[in-house]
Amino acid sequence: MSKTEEYLIEAADQCVAMARAGRAMAEKLEAMSNNLMAKAVELDTLRQRDDERPAKIRKAARK
């Protein structure tokens, strides 16, 4: 096998490895995004509940 053929095979293998790593990274990023969005919704819900309570109750709850 010539050096050119060996190089091409090695390069192809590297491309496959990088594509797989990219898919794994994309899945991890999507999971992180979902977790961040869930936390944002949770905090927004808590803030809305706090805003709906009368001022006296809010001040007492913060102490």
Stockholm file with secondary structure:
# STOCKHOLM 1.0

chainA/1-63         MSKTEEYLIEAADQCVAMARAGRAMAEKLEAMSNNLMAKAVELDTLRQRDDERPAKIRKAARK
#=GR chainA/1-63 SS CCHHHHHHHHHHHHHHHHHHHHHHHHHHHHHHHHHHHHHHHHHHHHHHHHHHSCHHHHHHHHC
#=GC SS_cons        CCHHHHHHHHHHHHHHHHHHHHHHHHHHHHHHHHHHHHHHHHHHHHHHHHHHSCHHHHHHHHC
//
